[in-house]
Amino acid sequence: MSDELYGTVTIDEDAIQNALDHSSEDHAHIREVLAKALELKGLNADDVAALMRIQSQELEEELFETARKAKMEIYGRRLVLFAPLYVSNLCANDCTYCAFRSKNKAVKRRALSQEEVAEETRIIINQGHKRILLVAGESYPREGIEYAFKCIDTIYNTKSEWGEVRRINVNLAPLTLDEFQGLKDRRIGTYQLFQETYHRDTYSKVHLSGKKRDFDWRITAMDRAMLAGIDDVGIGVLFGLYDWRFELLALLQHNTHLEERFGVGCHTISVPRIEPAVGSDLSEHPPVPVSDKDFRKLIAILRLTVPYTGIILSTRENPEMRREALALGVSQISAGSRTNPGGYHEESYDMSQFSLGDHRSLDEVVEDIAHLGYIPSFCTGCYRLGRTGKDFMDLAKPGLIKHYCEINALSTFAEFLEHFASPATQEVGNELIDRIIEEQPPTRKERASTVVRKVRAGDRDVYV
């Protein structure tokens, strides 16, 4: 592999450790950092380290309140929803925290046929979803990466009476440049890949064999994806493998590398915590568990540090934590999820990647977040109009993107309510839509009322 072509990603562990070694909680300095954060231009490593030192309840509440303000200023009340679709749990890696690990005999191996992929897709569509995250173990049936490409084609070609998938994001093993170009040709949205841990020594200890053991091949995957023209990429950490403070600072170094090389950082950041997994003792006893208190702090700091980056929270977390996280900075959540191949059709959990904390249906999640005042969004308008990568950030940073996002969120929410919602969800949802439209300034009020009126009159896939 040519470093000149693909680039290298350097995580400066010494710089991170130096930032963490200063342990005093400087109230005045922390408040200066919080004031800076409200300028919505991001924070540097020293700023982040200062916020990590917060211990007092008073400063913690100020951190959370600042994160709430930033979240509302940038994203408003919209909350993007999606469903993961696991097509395979075949894997060639031996990762000690994962049920899919190659040496785990407790999990039945399965790769869905294209007919089964279509059936799973129809079930997800009939829940009301428009976005799917395609997930596969880091190995494939005989046809190799072409199997994943065929799954993408199948998902896009599957239709139901009241819907279809309008955006497929993917979470797949690192690819070569040519393979990433093939993935780009499949019209995917975001390419997502987690480093799991940025601490090299820990990385080598939890990845025992397989290609995933190569730290550098994995961390440079985003460079290859962006060189191939995939300008929406998503990174993440599996929190609990190492000190969350180190992981967060290292993840931000990775994001800075992408910004400096490609002019735009990652589109999303995911924040999963280790959950129990069949056949994994490590997942039952994480090496460095992240408490609920630190997890809230982590999300709030991340929101202030990369204010225009989407933060994704999965159904690993329980409903209460998910509600709290929405206010602190999370902008995308999965709902009604299954984490095993065929799980939507068969309701079998013996092949799941990890245990779920939130078992509610999509309708139940939608009703809950509507009660909280958030607009459940199934919008894919930016992706299909080419507002991705740098083009998206050029609209987001001046605060313009929410003028599109909130209107499109109302449109897709109205569409969901027409066809997929229970009577209770319809009632709270329609009341919320009407109230939010009335609260809009005149120009946006007219645009919002027009798109919602079209949907309620029978039009579909209405967006600006």
C-alpha positions as CSV (number, residue, x, y, z in Angstrom):
1,M,0.0,0.0,0.0
2,S,1.4,3.4,-1.0
3,D,1.4,5.9,1.9
4,E,1.7,8.7,-0.6
5,L,-1.6,7.6,-2.2
6,Y,-3.6,6.4,0.9
7,G,-2.0,8.6,3.5
8,T,-1.2,7.7,7.1
9,V,-3.2,8.6,10.2
10,T,-1.1,9.3,13.3
11,I,-2.6,9.2,16.7
12,D,-0.3,11.2,19.0
13,E,-0.6,9.3,22.3
14,D,2.0,11.4,24.1
15,A,0.1,14.6,23.3
16,I,-3.2,13.1,24.5
17,Q,-1.6,11.9,27.7
18,N,0.0,15.3,28.4
19,A,-3.5,16.9,28.0
20,L,-4.9,14.4,30.5
21,D,-2.2,14.7,33.1
22,H,-3.4,18.1,34.2
23,S,-6.2,17.1,36.6
24,S,-7.3,20.3,38.2
25,E,-10.8,21.7,37.7
26,D,-10.3,25.3,36.8
27,H,-13.8,26.9,37.1
28,A,-12.9,30.1,35.4
29,H,-11.2,28.5,32.5
30,I,-14.0,25.9,32.0
31,R,-16.5,28.7,31.8
32,E,-14.4,30.4,29.2
33,V,-14.4,27.2,27.2
34,L,-18.2,26.9,27.5
35,A,-18.6,30.4,26.2
36,K,-16.3,29.7,23.3
37,A,-18.3,26.5,22.5
38,L,-21.5,28.7,22.0
39,E,-19.8,30.3,19.1
40,L,-20.4,27.0,17.4
41,K,-16.9,26.8,15.8
42,G,-15.7,23.8,17.6
43,L,-13.1,23.2,20.3
44,N,-9.4,22.2,20.3
45,A,-7.8,19.4,22.3
46,D,-6.9,21.7,25.3
47,D,-10.5,22.9,25.5
48,V,-11.8,19.3,25.4
49,A,-9.3,18.2,28.1
50,A,-10.5,21.1,30.3
51,L,-14.1,20.0,30.0
52,M,-13.2,16.4,30.8
53,R,-11.9,17.7,34.2
54,I,-15.4,18.8,35.3
55,Q,-16.3,17.1,38.6
56,S,-18.6,19.6,40.4
57,Q,-22.4,19.2,39.8
58,E,-22.6,23.0,39.1
59,L,-20.2,22.9,36.2
60,E,-21.6,19.6,34.9
61,E,-25.0,21.3,34.7
62,E,-23.5,24.2,32.9
63,L,-21.8,21.8,30.4
64,F,-25.1,20.1,29.8
65,E,-27.0,23.3,29.3
66,T,-24.4,24.6,26.9
67,A,-24.7,21.3,24.9
68,R,-28.5,21.7,24.8
69,K,-28.2,25.2,23.4
70,A,-25.8,24.1,20.7
71,K,-27.9,21.1,19.8
72,M,-31.0,23.3,19.4
73,E,-29.2,26.0,17.5
74,I,-27.8,23.6,14.9
75,Y,-30.3,20.8,14.7
76,G,-33.5,22.3,16.1
77,R,-36.0,19.7,17.1
78,R,-35.4,17.1,14.3
79,L,-34.1,13.6,15.2
80,V,-33.2,11.2,12.4
81,L,-34.3,7.6,12.7
82,F,-32.9,4.5,11.0
83,A,-32.9,0.7,11.2
84,P,-29.8,-1.6,11.0
85,L,-30.1,-4.6,8.7
86,Y,-27.7,-7.3,9.5
87,V,-27.2,-9.5,6.4
88,S,-24.4,-11.7,7.7
89,N,-22.6,-12.7,10.8
90,L,-19.7,-14.5,9.1
91,C,-16.4,-13.1,10.3
92,A,-12.7,-13.9,9.9
93,N,-11.6,-11.8,12.9
94,D,-11.2,-12.9,16.5
95,C,-12.3,-9.8,18.5
96,T,-12.7,-10.5,22.2
97,Y,-15.7,-8.2,22.7
98,C,-17.9,-9.4,19.8
99,A,-20.3,-12.3,19.5
100,F,-19.5,-12.6,15.8
101,R,-15.8,-13.4,16.6
102,S,-14.5,-16.2,14.4
103,K,-13.8,-18.6,17.3
104,N,-17.2,-18.2,18.9
105,K,-18.9,-21.6,18.6
106,A,-22.0,-20.4,20.5
107,V,-23.3,-18.4,17.5
108,K,-24.9,-20.0,14.4
109,R,-23.4,-18.6,11.3
110,R,-25.7,-17.2,8.5
111,A,-25.6,-15.1,5.4
112,L,-29.0,-14.1,4.1
113,S,-30.0,-15.0,0.6
114,Q,-31.1,-12.1,-1.6
115,E,-34.7,-13.2,-1.2
116,E,-34.2,-13.1,2.6
117,V,-32.6,-9.6,2.3
118,A,-35.7,-8.4,0.4
119,E,-38.0,-9.9,3.0
120,E,-36.1,-8.2,5.9
121,T,-36.2,-5.0,3.9
122,R,-40.0,-5.2,3.4
123,I,-40.5,-5.7,7.1
124,I,-38.4,-2.6,7.9
125,I,-40.2,-0.5,5.3
126,N,-43.5,-1.6,6.7
127,Q,-42.4,-0.3,10.1
128,G,-42.1,3.1,8.5
129,H,-38.3,3.4,8.0
130,K,-36.7,5.1,5.0
131,R,-33.1,4.7,6.1
132,I,-31.2,1.5,6.5
133,L,-27.8,0.8,7.9
134,L,-26.5,-2.3,6.1
135,V,-24.2,-4.3,8.5
136,A,-22.2,-7.5,7.8
137,G,-19.6,-9.4,9.7
138,E,-16.1,-8.9,8.3
139,S,-16.2,-11.9,6.0
140,Y,-18.5,-12.8,3.1
141,P,-19.9,-15.8,1.3
142,R,-18.0,-17.1,-1.7
143,E,-18.7,-14.1,-4.0
144,G,-16.8,-11.8,-1.6
145,I,-17.6,-8.1,-1.5
146,E,-19.9,-8.6,-4.5
147,Y,-22.3,-10.2,-1.9
148,A,-22.6,-6.8,-0.1
149,F,-23.0,-5.0,-3.4
150,K,-25.9,-7.3,-4.3
151,C,-27.5,-6.7,-0.9
152,I,-27.4,-3.0,-1.5
153,D,-29.0,-3.4,-5.0
154,T,-31.7,-5.7,-3.5
155,I,-32.6,-3.2,-0.7
156,Y,-32.9,-0.3,-3.1
157,N,-35.0,-2.5,-5.5
158,T,-37.4,-3.7,-2.8
159,K,-40.7,-1.8,-2.6
160,S,-43.7,-2.0,-0.4
161,E,-47.2,-0.6,-0.8
162,W,-46.5,2.6,1.2
163,G,-42.7,3.0,1.0
164,E,-39.2,2.2,0.0
165,V,-35.7,2.7,1.3
166,R,-34.4,6.1,0.2
167,R,-30.9,5.9,1.7
168,I,-28.6,3.0,2.6
169,N,-25.7,3.7,4.9
170,V,-23.2,0.8,5.3
171,N,-21.0,-0.6,8.0
172,L,-18.5,-2.9,6.3
173,A,-15.0,-4.0,6.8
174,P,-12.2,-1.8,5.3
175,L,-12.0,-2.0,1.5
176,T,-9.4,-1.4,-1.1
177,L,-9.6,1.8,-3.2
178,D,-11.2,-0.1,-6.1
179,E,-13.7,-1.7,-3.8
180,F,-14.7,1.6,-2.3
181,Q,-15.2,2.9,-5.9
182,G,-17.6,0.0,-6.4
183,L,-19.4,0.9,-3.2
184,K,-19.7,4.5,-4.4
185,D,-21.3,3.3,-7.6
186,R,-24.0,1.6,-5.5
187,R,-25.3,5.1,-4.4
188,I,-24.7,4.6,-0.7
189,G,-25.1,7.4,1.8
190,T,-22.5,7.2,4.6
191,Y,-19.7,4.7,4.9
192,Q,-19.4,3.9,8.6
193,L,-16.5,2.1,10.3
194,F,-15.4,2.1,14.0
195,Q,-11.8,1.9,15.0
196,E,-13.2,0.4,18.2
197,T,-10.2,1.7,20.2
198,Y,-7.5,4.2,19.2
199,H,-5.1,2.9,21.9
200,R,-2.6,0.7,20.0
201,D,-1.7,-1.5,22.9
202,T,-5.3,-2.2,23.8
203,Y,-6.2,-2.6,20.1
204,S,-3.6,-5.5,19.8
205,K,-4.9,-7.1,23.0
206,V,-8.6,-7.3,21.9
207,H,-8.0,-8.2,18.3
208,L,-6.4,-11.6,18.4
209,S,-6.4,-12.6,14.7
210,G,-7.7,-11.7,11.3
211,K,-7.2,-8.7,9.1
212,K,-8.9,-6.4,11.7
213,R,-5.7,-6.9,13.8
214,D,-4.0,-4.4,11.4
215,F,-4.6,-1.1,13.2
216,D,-3.2,1.0,10.3
217,W,-5.3,-0.8,7.6
218,R,-8.4,0.0,9.5
219,I,-7.6,3.6,10.5
220,T,-6.8,4.6,6.9
221,A,-10.0,3.2,5.5
222,M,-11.7,6.6,5.6
223,D,-8.9,8.0,3.5
224,R,-9.5,5.3,0.8
225,A,-13.3,5.9,1.0
226,M,-12.9,9.6,0.5
227,L,-10.4,9.2,-2.3
228,A,-13.0,7.0,-4.0
229,G,-15.5,9.8,-3.8
230,I,-17.5,8.8,-0.7
231,D,-17.6,12.1,1.0
232,D,-20.0,11.2,3.9
233,V,-18.1,8.9,6.4
234,G,-18.8,8.0,9.9
235,I,-16.3,6.9,12.7
236,G,-16.7,5.7,16.2
237,V,-15.3,4.1,19.3
238,L,-16.5,1.1,21.3
239,F,-16.4,2.8,24.7
240,G,-15.3,0.6,27.5
241,L,-12.1,-0.9,26.0
242,Y,-9.9,2.0,27.2
243,D,-10.1,5.3,29.0
244,W,-13.0,7.2,27.3
245,R,-11.1,10.5,27.7
246,F,-8.2,9.1,25.6
247,E,-10.5,7.7,23.1
248,L,-12.4,10.9,22.6
249,L,-9.2,13.0,22.1
250,A,-7.8,10.4,19.7
251,L,-11.1,10.3,17.7
252,L,-10.9,14.0,17.4
253,Q,-7.3,13.7,16.0
254,H,-8.7,11.3,13.4
255,N,-11.4,13.8,12.5
256,T,-8.9,16.6,12.2
257,H,-6.8,14.5,9.9
258,L,-9.8,14.1,7.5
259,E,-10.5,17.8,7.7
260,E,-6.9,18.7,6.9
261,R,-6.6,16.3,4.0
262,F,-10.1,16.4,2.4
263,G,-11.5,19.7,3.6
264,V,-14.3,18.0,5.5
265,G,-14.3,15.8,8.6
266,C,-16.6,12.9,9.4
267,H,-20.4,13.2,8.8
268,T,-21.3,11.2,11.8
269,I,-19.7,9.9,15.0
270,S,-21.1,6.9,16.9
271,V,-20.8,6.4,20.6
272,P,-21.6,2.7,21.5
273,R,-20.7,1.3,24.9
274,I,-19.8,-2.3,25.3
275,E,-22.9,-4.5,25.9
276,P,-23.0,-8.2,26.8
277,A,-22.4,-10.6,23.8
278,V,-22.8,-14.3,23.6
279,G,-19.4,-16.0,23.9
280,S,-17.5,-12.9,25.1
281,D,-16.3,-12.7,28.7
282,L,-14.8,-9.3,28.0
283,S,-18.2,-7.8,27.1
284,E,-19.6,-8.9,30.4
285,H,-16.7,-7.2,32.2
286,P,-15.4,-4.2,30.2
287,P,-11.8,-3.3,30.9
288,V,-12.6,0.4,31.5
289,P,-16.4,0.7,31.9
290,V,-17.9,4.1,31.2
291,S,-20.4,5.1,33.8
292,D,-23.7,6.8,33.0
293,K,-22.4,10.0,34.4
294,D,-19.3,10.0,32.2
295,F,-21.3,8.9,29.2
296,R,-23.5,11.9,29.5
297,K,-20.4,14.1,29.8
298,L,-18.8,12.4,26.8
299,I,-21.8,13.1,24.6
300,A,-22.1,16.8,25.7
301,I,-18.4,17.4,25.1
302,L,-18.5,15.8,21.7
303,R,-21.5,17.9,20.7
304,L,-19.6,21.1,21.6
305,T,-16.3,20.0,20.0
306,V,-17.7,19.0,16.6
307,P,-21.0,20.9,16.6
308,Y,-22.0,20.2,13.0
309,T,-21.3,16.4,13.1
310,G,-24.1,14.0,13.6
311,I,-23.9,11.9,16.8
312,I,-25.5,8.4,16.6
313,L,-26.8,6.4,19.5
314,S,-27.9,2.8,19.1
315,T,-30.4,0.6,20.9
316,R,-27.6,-0.6,23.1
317,E,-28.7,2.1,25.5
318,N,-32.0,1.8,27.5
319,P,-34.9,4.2,26.8
320,E,-34.1,6.5,29.8
321,M,-30.5,7.1,28.7
322,R,-31.6,7.6,25.1
323,R,-34.0,10.3,26.2
324,E,-31.3,12.1,28.2
325,A,-28.8,11.8,25.3
326,L,-31.1,13.5,22.9
327,A,-31.0,16.7,24.8
328,L,-27.2,16.5,25.2
329,G,-26.3,16.2,21.6
330,V,-27.4,13.0,19.9
331,S,-29.0,13.7,16.5
332,Q,-29.6,10.2,15.1
333,I,-30.9,7.0,16.7
334,S,-31.8,3.5,15.6
335,A,-35.2,2.2,16.5
336,G,-37.0,-1.2,16.4
337,S,-33.6,-2.7,15.8
338,R,-32.5,-6.3,15.4
339,T,-28.8,-7.2,15.4
340,N,-28.8,-10.7,13.9
341,P,-29.3,-11.8,10.3
342,G,-33.0,-12.5,9.7
343,G,-34.0,-11.0,13.1
344,Y,-36.9,-8.9,11.8
345,H,-38.6,-11.9,10.3
346,E,-37.7,-14.7,12.8
347,E,-37.4,-12.8,16.1
348,S,-34.5,-15.1,17.0
349,Y,-31.7,-13.6,19.1
350,D,-29.2,-16.5,19.2
351,M,-27.2,-14.9,16.5
352,S,-27.2,-11.3,17.8
353,Q,-24.0,-9.3,17.9
354,F,-24.8,-7.8,21.3
355,S,-27.6,-7.3,23.8
356,L,-30.2,-4.6,23.2
357,G,-31.1,-2.0,25.9
358,D,-34.1,-0.7,24.1
359,H,-36.6,-3.3,22.8
360,R,-39.4,-0.9,21.8
361,S,-40.9,-0.8,18.4
362,L,-40.4,2.1,16.0
363,D,-43.9,3.3,16.7
364,E,-43.3,3.3,20.4
365,V,-40.0,5.2,20.0
366,V,-41.7,7.8,17.7
367,E,-44.5,8.4,20.1
368,D,-42.1,8.8,23.0
369,I,-39.8,11.4,21.2
370,A,-42.8,13.3,19.8
371,H,-44.1,13.6,23.4
372,L,-40.6,15.1,24.2
373,G,-41.1,17.7,21.5
374,Y,-38.7,16.2,18.9
375,I,-39.6,15.8,15.2
376,P,-38.9,12.2,14.1
377,S,-37.2,12.6,10.8
378,F,-37.0,10.0,8.0
379,C,-35.6,12.6,5.6
380,T,-33.1,11.7,2.9
381,G,-33.4,14.9,0.9
382,C,-29.8,16.2,1.3
383,Y,-28.3,12.9,0.2
384,R,-30.4,12.8,-3.0
385,L,-29.9,16.4,-3.9
386,G,-26.1,16.1,-3.5
387,R,-25.9,18.1,-0.2
388,T,-23.2,15.8,1.2
389,G,-19.6,16.2,2.4
390,K,-18.3,19.7,2.1
391,D,-21.5,21.0,0.4
392,F,-23.4,19.9,3.5
393,M,-21.0,21.5,5.8
394,D,-21.0,24.8,3.8
395,L,-24.7,25.0,4.5
396,A,-24.5,23.7,8.1
397,K,-21.8,26.0,9.5
398,P,-23.6,29.3,8.6
399,G,-26.8,27.7,10.2
400,L,-28.6,27.3,6.9
401,I,-29.1,23.5,6.8
402,K,-31.7,23.4,9.5
403,H,-34.0,25.5,7.3
404,Y,-34.1,22.5,5.0
405,C,-33.9,19.8,7.7
406,E,-36.8,20.9,9.9
407,I,-39.2,21.3,7.0
408,N,-38.2,17.9,5.5
409,A,-38.5,16.3,8.9
410,L,-42.1,17.5,9.2
411,S,-42.9,16.2,5.7
412,T,-41.5,12.7,6.4
413,F,-43.0,12.6,9.9
414,A,-46.4,13.4,8.3
415,E,-45.9,10.6,5.8
416,F,-45.1,8.2,8.6
417,L,-48.2,9.2,10.5
418,E,-50.4,8.6,7.5
419,H,-49.4,5.0,6.9
420,F,-47.5,3.5,9.8
421,A,-48.5,5.1,13.1
422,S,-50.8,3.8,15.8
423,P,-53.8,6.0,16.7
424,A,-52.0,7.3,19.8
425,T,-48.9,8.2,17.8
426,Q,-51.0,9.9,15.2
427,E,-52.7,12.0,17.7
428,V,-49.5,13.3,19.4
429,G,-47.6,13.5,16.1
430,N,-50.2,15.6,14.3
431,E,-50.5,17.9,17.2
432,L,-46.8,18.4,17.3
433,I,-46.6,19.1,13.5
434,D,-49.3,21.7,13.7
435,R,-47.8,23.4,16.7
436,I,-44.3,23.6,15.2
437,I,-45.7,25.0,11.9
438,E,-47.4,27.7,13.8
439,E,-44.2,28.6,15.6
440,Q,-42.2,29.1,12.4
441,P,-41.3,32.6,11.0
442,P,-43.6,33.6,8.1
443,T,-41.4,32.4,5.2
444,R,-40.6,29.0,6.7
445,K,-44.2,28.7,8.0
446,E,-45.5,28.9,4.4
447,R,-43.0,26.4,3.1
448,A,-43.6,24.0,6.0
449,S,-47.3,24.1,5.8
450,T,-47.2,23.6,2.0
451,V,-45.1,20.4,2.2
452,V,-47.2,19.0,5.0
453,R,-50.4,19.9,3.2
454,K,-49.2,18.0,0.1
455,V,-48.4,14.9,2.2
456,R,-51.7,14.9,3.9
457,A,-53.4,15.3,0.5
458,G,-51.7,12.1,-0.7
459,D,-48.3,13.2,-2.2
460,R,-45.3,11.2,-1.1
461,D,-41.5,11.9,-0.9
462,V,-42.0,15.7,-0.7
463,Y,-38.8,17.5,0.2
464,V,-37.0,20.8,-0.3
